[in-house]
């Protein structure tokens, strides 16, 4: 415990200077400057670029992400495609009866809890939420501002062709998400009161232990826990509230807004609302997200479809730009590789496939079959990236908001670019988009608070004191995120989320055979119940 505390303290020690510097130099930009000074070393390490030519440089973290997703796609015989309709049927509840037929459970299948002896005594607990609630809880953390501002950045820098590589990344990511969420259920811990503790921290520890790699498992699990806490404060918190405030401030008058320069006030309100929900745990979070997420997605997709229908004669040309731009880009930074990098980076930040975060939410599902939730989870990158991100990109392309002039946009300007694209067709939509963005941000924050708490509980224990300590810190970061300028926030957000991917990807590649066993058990159970 002392070593874990020391490691976490060392990582976050620079943050202690933020409040002091902000007080001496003012708020907003000064907070951002202090935050940037505190986190710059870490961001530079994670996003170190390997030079291929004088013009082309590629982030090293993209290699394990892309190669891992490709490996899983081949190893599981294209489960991301052949298992798609089975996944839809699981969410619909078509196979729910399997969990109630004890005779169908294959001998030796000890999920939930996997092979861990300490969970056998509480095997009667089947989880906390339904397949649909687990999916929406995880989607609420992935479908969000990355789909709006992130896509605008990708197509502004990489051109229309970046959309193609976002789609490819989403399709490949379905396999990665299947693997990590299956493992999340298989190796979860279930407390005596039925509370579920799951995610990479547990499958890295228990799964690698079963492979005789005890020390490696502990090291990877501890690293992931530290990174997921940082990710919950960054990409899952500060980035979300910051982007939401940017749009609210803009829609209420920009520099003339009563909120101008008062991001902290917006942050206080959001922190209170977030605090009310997260105190209730995953059940409360799931009850909120299974209502908010479908509503948000429907509103955003409906608006996108309205724009596409209104400009239907330009859709064919938009897809032509996407395809041509993917393979023969002109005037785009870094050429074809640059386009690919932008597409994959933004897709990864948006759908989090391979990062391991979603497995934390999915591990709380009510099921006796780990692979059933893995199948459900593979729908996430499809919904998030293939559907929502593609629609955003099409709207931007069709409305003429993709040009070299926008290549230097920061994320604060990018979300306004997307808002302007919709406004050019639906004059009043920026108001609706503002509400949607606030809801996107809110749902993402409450889900990521759960992710971060799971990492916190793994490192520091599951006591109520530790739980409330984390949740109070999380709410404080909501206020900091709203007050800070965006530059340092997005750098830290991206870095923490990509850092989570490294220990997670190492573990899930080693544990892939375990997932194949679970998949075979579940498919056999489906076959038996329908025979």
C-alpha positions in Angstrom: 0.0 0.0 0.0 2.8 2.4 0.9 4.5 1.9 -2.5 1.2 2.5 -4.3 0.6 5.7 -2.4 4.1 6.9 -3.1 3.8 6.1 -6.8 0.5 7.9 -7.2 1.7 10.8 -5.0 4.8 11.2 -7.2 2.7 11.2 -10.4 0.4 13.9 -9.2 2.8 15.9 -7.0 3.1 18.6 -9.7 -0.6 19.3 -9.4 -0.1 20.8 -5.9 1.4 23.9 -7.5 -1.7 24.6 -9.6 -3.7 26.3 -6.9 -0.8 28.4 -5.7 0.2 29.6 -9.2 -3.4 30.3 -10.1 -3.8 32.5 -7.0 -0.7 34.5 -7.8 -1.3 34.9 -11.6 -5.1 34.9 -11.9 -7.6 32.3 -13.0 -8.3 30.5 -16.3 -5.1 30.9 -18.5 -2.9 30.8 -15.4 -4.6 27.5 -14.2 -3.9 26.2 -17.7 -0.3 27.3 -17.6 0.3 25.7 -14.2 -1.5 22.5 -15.4 0.6 22.4 -18.5 3.8 22.8 -16.5 2.7 20.0 -14.2 1.8 17.5 -16.9 4.0 18.4 -19.9 6.7 15.8 -19.3 4.1 13.0 -19.3 2.3 14.2 -22.4 5.6 14.5 -24.3 6.5 10.9 -23.4 3.2 9.3 -24.4 3.0 11.3 -27.6 6.6 10.9 -28.6 6.7 10.7 -32.4 8.8 8.3 -34.4 10.1 10.0 -37.6 9.5 8.1 -40.8 10.5 10.9 -43.2 11.1 14.6 -42.8 7.4 15.2 -43.1 5.8 12.1 -41.5 6.0 11.3 -37.8 3.9 8.7 -36.1 2.9 8.4 -32.4 4.5 5.2 -31.0 1.3 4.5 -29.0 -0.7 3.9 -32.2 1.4 0.8 -33.1 0.2 -1.4 -30.2 -3.4 -0.1 -30.7 -3.6 -0.8 -34.4 -1.6 -4.1 -34.4 -3.5 -5.4 -31.4 -6.9 -4.7 -32.9 -5.8 -6.3 -36.2 -4.5 -9.4 -34.3 -7.8 -9.9 -32.4 -9.8 -9.5 -35.6 -7.9 -12.3 -37.2 -7.5 -14.5 -34.1 -11.3 -14.5 -33.4 -12.1 -15.1 -37.1 -13.6 -11.6 -37.6 -15.9 -11.7 -34.6 -16.5 -8.0 -35.1 -18.5 -8.9 -38.3 -19.8 -12.4 -37.9 -21.0 -11.7 -34.3 -22.8 -8.5 -35.0 -26.4 -9.7 -35.2 -25.8 -12.1 -32.3 -24.7 -9.0 -30.3 -27.9 -7.1 -31.2 -30.0 -10.1 -30.1 -28.3 -10.3 -26.7 -29.1 -6.6 -26.1 -32.7 -7.3 -27.1 -32.8 -10.0 -24.5 -33.3 -12.9 -26.9 -30.8 -15.1 -25.0 -31.5 -14.0 -21.4 -33.0 -17.5 -20.7 -29.5 -19.0 -21.0 -28.5 -17.4 -17.7 -31.3 -19.2 -15.9 -30.6 -22.7 -17.2 -27.9 -24.0 -14.9 -27.7 -27.3 -16.9 -26.4 -25.3 -19.9 -23.4 -23.9 -18.0 -20.4 -25.8 -19.2 -18.4 -27.7 -16.5 -15.7 -25.6 -15.0 -17.3 -22.3 -15.9 -16.9 -20.2 -12.8 -17.9 -16.8 -14.0 -18.6 -14.4 -12.5 -15.3 -14.2 -10.7 -13.4 -16.3 -13.1 -10.8 -18.6 -11.7 -10.3 -16.6 -8.5 -11.0 -18.8 -5.4 -12.0 -15.8 -3.3 -15.2 -15.2 -5.3 -16.6 -18.7 -5.4 -18.4 -18.2 -2.1 -20.5 -15.3 -3.6 -21.1 -16.9 -7.1 -24.8 -16.5 -6.4 -24.5 -12.8 -7.2 -24.9 -12.4 -11.0 -24.0 -8.7 -11.3 -25.7 -5.4 -10.8 -27.1 -4.2 -14.2 -28.6 -5.5 -17.4 -26.9 -6.0 -20.7 -28.6 -2.8 -22.0 -27.7 -0.8 -18.9 -24.1 -1.9 -19.1 -23.9 -1.0 -22.8 -25.4 2.5 -22.1 -23.2 3.1 -19.1 -20.2 2.3 -21.2 -21.5 4.2 -24.3 -22.1 7.3 -22.1 -18.4 7.4 -21.5 -17.5 6.9 -25.2 -20.2 8.7 -27.2 -19.5 12.2 -26.3 -17.5 15.3 -27.2 -14.9 13.2 -29.1 -17.6 12.6 -31.6 -18.2 16.3 -32.1 -15.0 18.3 -31.5 -12.6 15.3 -32.1 -14.0 14.6 -35.5 -13.8 18.2 -36.5 -10.1 18.2 -35.5 -9.5 15.0 -37.5 -11.1 16.2 -40.7 -9.6 19.7 -40.4 -6.0 18.4 -40.1 -6.3 15.1 -42.0 -9.0 16.2 -44.5 -12.0 14.1 -45.5 -9.9 11.0 -45.8 -9.4 10.9 -42.1 -13.0 9.7 -41.9 -12.2 6.5 -43.7 -9.5 5.6 -41.3 -11.8 6.5 -38.3 -14.3 4.0 -39.7 -11.5 1.3 -40.2 -10.3 2.0 -36.6 -13.9 1.6 -35.3 -14.4 -1.7 -37.1 -11.1 -3.1 -35.9 -11.7 -1.8 -32.4 -14.8 -3.9 -32.1 -12.6 -6.9 -31.7 -10.5 -5.3 -29.0 -13.5 -4.2 -27.1 -15.0 -7.8 -27.3 -11.8 -9.2 -25.8 -11.3 -6.8 -22.9 -15.0 -6.8 -21.8 -15.2 -10.6 -21.9 -12.2 -10.6 -19.6 -13.7 -7.9 -17.4 -16.7 -10.2 -16.6 -14.6 -13.4 -16.3 -12.2 -12.0 -13.7 -14.4 -9.6 -11.8 -14.7 -9.6 -8.0 -18.1 -9.6 -6.4 -18.3 -8.3 -2.8 -20.6 -9.9 -0.2 -23.2 -7.2 -0.7 -23.2 -7.9 -4.5 -21.1 -4.8 -5.5 -19.0 -5.6 -8.5 -15.4 -4.7 -8.8 -14.0 -5.3 -12.3 -11.8 -4.1 -15.2 -8.2 -4.4 -16.3 -6.9 -4.2 -12.7 -8.5 -7.5 -12.0 -8.1 -9.5 -15.2 -4.5 -8.4 -15.4 -3.8 -9.6 -11.9 -5.8 -12.8 -11.9 -5.6 -13.7 -15.6 -1.8 -13.3 -15.8 -1.5 -15.2 -12.4 -3.2 -18.1 -14.1 -0.5 -18.0 -16.7 2.3 -18.0 -14.1 3.0 -14.3 -14.6 2.2 -13.0 -11.2 4.6 -10.1 -10.9 3.9 -8.9 -14.5 0.2 -8.9 -13.7 0.6 -6.9 -10.5 2.8 -4.3 -12.2 0.5 -3.9 -15.2 -2.6 -3.7 -13.0 -1.1 -1.1 -10.8 0.0 1.0 -13.8 -3.4 0.8 -15.3 -5.1 1.8 -12.0 -2.9 4.9 -11.8 -3.6 5.8 -15.4 -7.3 5.2 -15.2 -7.5 7.6 -12.2 -5.6 10.2 -14.2 -7.9 9.5 -17.2 -11.0 10.0 -15.1 -9.7 13.4 -14.0 -8.6 14.3 -17.5 -10.5 13.0 -20.6 -13.4 11.8 -18.5 -13.8 15.0 -16.5 -11.9 18.2 -17.3 -12.0 17.8 -21.1 -15.8 17.1 -21.0 -16.8 20.0 -18.7 -14.4 22.4 -20.5 -15.9 21.7 -23.9 -19.4 22.0 -22.5 -18.6 25.4 -21.0 -17.0 26.6 -24.3 -20.3 26.0 -26.1 -22.5 27.3 -23.3 -20.4 30.5 -23.1 -20.6 30.9 -26.9 -24.3 30.4 -27.2 -25.0 32.9 -24.4 -23.1 35.7 -26.1 -19.5 34.9 -26.2 -17.4 37.7 -24.8 -20.7 39.4 -23.8 -22.0 36.4 -21.9 -22.7 36.7 -18.2 -20.6 33.5 -17.9 -17.6 34.9 -19.8 -14.5 34.2 -17.8 -16.5 32.4 -15.1 -15.9 28.8 -16.0 -15.4 28.0 -12.4 -19.1 28.9 -11.7 -20.3 26.6 -14.5 -17.9 24.0 -13.0 -19.4 24.3 -9.5 -22.9 23.7 -10.8 -21.8 20.7 -12.8 -19.8 19.4 -9.9 -22.9 19.5 -7.7 -25.0 17.6 -10.3 -22.3 15.0 -10.9 -21.8 14.5 -7.1 -25.5 13.8 -6.6 -25.4 11.0 -9.1 -22.0 9.4 -8.5 -22.7 8.9 -4.7 -25.2 6.2 -5.7 -22.7 4.0 -7.5 -23.1 2.0 -10.7 -26.8 1.2 -10.3 -27.6 4.9 -10.0 -25.3 5.8 -12.9 -26.9 3.0 -15.0 -30.4 4.3 -14.3 -29.4 7.8 -15.4 -27.3 6.8 -18.5 -29.9 4.3 -19.9 -32.2 7.3 -20.2 -29.8 10.0 -21.2 -27.7 8.1 -23.8 -30.4 6.9 -26.1 -32.0 10.3 -26.0 -28.7 12.1 -26.8 -27.8 9.7 -29.6 -31.3 9.9 -31.2 -31.3 13.8 -31.1 -27.8 14.1 -32.5 -28.3 11.4 -35.2 -31.7 12.9 -36.1 -30.1 16.3 -36.6 -27.3 14.8 -38.7 -29.8 12.9 -40.8 -31.8 16.1 -41.3 -28.7 17.9 -42.7 -27.8 14.9 -44.9 -31.3 14.7 -46.3 -31.4 18.5 -46.9 -28.2 18.2 -48.8 -28.8 14.7 -50.2 -27.4 15.6 -53.6 -24.0 16.2 -52.0 -23.7 12.9 -50.1 -22.2 11.0 -53.1 -19.5 13.6 -53.5 -18.8 13.6 -49.8 -18.1 9.8 -49.8 -15.9 10.3 -52.9 -13.9 12.9 -51.0 -13.5 10.5 -48.1 -12.3 7.6 -50.2 -10.0 9.7 -52.4 -8.6 11.6 -49.4 -7.8 8.3 -47.6 -5.5 7.1 -50.3 -4.5 10.1 -52.4 -4.6 13.1 -50.2 -3.6 16.5 -51.6 -2.3 19.3 -49.5 -2.9 17.4 -46.3 -0.3 17.4 -43.4 1.9 14.3 -43.7 0.2 12.8 -46.7 -1.6 9.4 -46.5 0.2 8.4 -43.2 -0.8 11.7 -41.7 -4.4 11.1 -42.6 -4.3 7.6 -41.1 -2.7 8.9 -37.9 -5.4 11.5 -37.4 -8.2 9.0 -38.1 -6.9 6.4 -35.7 -5.9 8.8 -33.0 -9.3 10.5 -32.8 -11.2 7.2 -33.2 -9.2 5.7 -30.3 -9.9 8.8 -28.1 -13.6 8.6 -29.1 -14.4 4.8 -28.7 -11.6 3.8 -26.3 -11.3 0.3 -27.9 -8.1 -1.3 -26.5 -7.9 1.2 -23.6 -9.7 -1.1 -21.2 -11.9 1.5 -19.6 -15.3 0.1 -20.9 -14.6 -3.3 -19.4 -15.1 -1.7 -15.9 -18.7 -0.8 -16.7 -19.4 -4.0 -18.5 -18.1 -6.1 -15.6 -21.1 -5.1 -13.6 -23.5 -6.9 -15.9 -25.9 -9.6 -14.7 -24.7 -12.8 -16.5 -23.1 -16.1 -16.0 -21.4 -16.0 -19.4 -18.4 -13.6 -19.7 -18.5 -13.8 -23.5 -22.1 -12.6 -23.7 -21.1 -9.2 -22.5 -18.0 -9.2 -24.7 -20.4 -9.6 -27.6 -22.6 -6.7 -26.4 -19.5 -4.5 -26.0 -18.3 -4.9 -29.6 -21.4 -2.8 -30.6 -19.8 0.2 -28.9 -17.1 1.2 -31.4 -19.7 0.6 -34.2 -22.2 3.0 -32.7 -19.7 5.5 -31.5 -17.3 5.6 -34.5 -18.8 4.0 -37.5 -22.2 5.6 -37.0 -21.9 8.8 -34.9 -18.4 10.0 -35.9 -19.1 9.3 -39.6 -22.3 11.3 -39.5 -20.4 14.2 -37.9 -17.8 14.0 -40.6 -20.3 14.0 -43.4 -22.1 17.0 -42.0 -18.7 18.9 -41.8 -17.7 17.8 -45.4 -21.1 18.6 -46.9 -21.4 22.0 -45.3 -17.9 22.9 -46.5 -16.2 23.0 -43.1 -13.2 20.9 -44.1 -10.3 23.0 -45.5 -6.7 23.6 -44.9 -7.6 27.0 -43.3 -9.0 25.0 -40.3 -6.0 22.8 -39.9 -4.7 24.9 -37.0 -7.9 24.8 -35.0 -7.7 23.9 -31.3 -10.4 21.8 -29.7 -12.3 24.9 -28.3 -12.7 26.2 -31.9 -13.4 22.7 -33.2 -16.6 22.3 -31.3 -17.8 25.7 -32.5 -16.9 24.6 -36.1 -19.2 21.6 -35.7 -21.9 23.8 -34.2 -21.6 26.2 -37.1 -21.8 23.4 -39.7 -25.2 22.4 -38.2 -26.3 26.0 -37.9 -25.8 26.5 -41.7 -28.7 24.1 -42.3 -30.6 24.3 -39.0 -30.5 27.8 -37.8 -31.7 27.0 -34.2 -29.7 23.8 -33.8 -26.7 25.3 -31.9 -29.1 25.7 -28.9 -30.1 22.0 -29.1 -26.5 21.0 -29.6 -25.5 23.0 -26.5 -28.0 21.0 -24.5 -26.8 17.8 -26.1 -23.2 18.6 -25.4 -23.9 19.4 -21.7 -25.7 16.0 -21.4 -22.9 14.3 -23.3 -20.4 15.8 -20.9 -22.5 15.0 -17.8 -23.1 11.4 -18.8 -19.4 10.9 -19.7 -18.3 12.4 -16.4 -20.5 10.2 -14.2 -19.4 7.0 -16.0 -15.7 8.0 -15.9 -16.0 8.7 -12.2 -17.0 5.0 -11.8 -14.0 4.0 -13.9 -11.6 6.1 -11.8 -13.1 4.9 -8.6 -12.5 1.3 -9.5 -8.8 2.1 -10.1 -8.8 4.0 -6.8 -10.4 1.2 -4.9 -7.9 -1.3 -6.3 -5.0 0.8 -5.1 -6.3 2.1 -1.8 -9.1 -0.3 -0.7 -12.9 -0.4 -0.8 -13.7 1.5 2.4 -16.3 4.3 2.4 -13.6 6.8 3.4 -11.6 6.0 0.3 -14.7 6.1 -1.9 -15.8 9.5 -0.7 -12.2 10.8 -0.9 -12.0 9.9 -4.6 -15.4 11.3 -5.4 -14.7 14.7 -3.7 -11.4 15.0 -5.6 -13.2 14.1 -8.8 -15.8 16.9 -8.2 -13.0 19.4 -7.5 -11.4 18.5 -10.9 -14.8 19.3 -12.5 -14.4 22.9 -11.3 -10.7 23.0 -12.4 -11.6 21.7 -15.8 -14.3 24.3 -16.4 -11.9 27.1 -15.4 -8.8 26.0 -17.3 -8.0 26.9 -20.9 -8.3 23.8 -23.1 -4.7 23.4 -24.4 -3.2 21.6 -21.5 -6.4 19.7 -20.6 -6.7 18.0 -24.0 -3.0 17.1 -24.1 -3.2 15.5 -20.6 -6.6 13.8 -21.5 -5.2 12.2 -24.6 -2.0 11.1 -22.9 -3.7 9.4 -19.9 -6.2 7.5 -22.1 -3.5 6.3 -24.4 -1.3 5.4 -21.5 -4.0 3.1 -20.2 -3.9 1.2 -23.4 -0.3 0.1 -23.0 -0.6 -2.2 -19.9 -4.1 -3.3 -21.0 -3.0 -4.3 -24.5 0.0 -6.4 -23.2 -2.4 -8.3 -20.9 -5.3 -8.9 -23.3 -3.0 -10.3 -26.0 -1.6 -12.8 -23.5 -5.1 -13.7 -22.3 -6.7 -14.0 -25.7 -6.9 -17.9 -25.5 -9.0 -17.5 -22.3 -11.4 -15.3 -24.2 -11.7 -17.9 -27.0 -12.7 -20.6 -24.4 -15.4 -18.3 -23.0 -16.7 -17.5 -26.5 -16.9 -21.2 -27.4 -18.8 -21.9 -24.1 -21.4 -19.2 -24.8 -21.9 -20.1 -28.5 -22.4 -23.7 -27.4 -25.0 -22.6 -24.8 -26.9 -20.6 -27.5 -26.9 -23.6 -29.8 -28.1 -25.9 -27.0 -31.0 -23.7 -25.9 -32.2 -23.4 -29.5 -31.7 -27.0 -30.5 
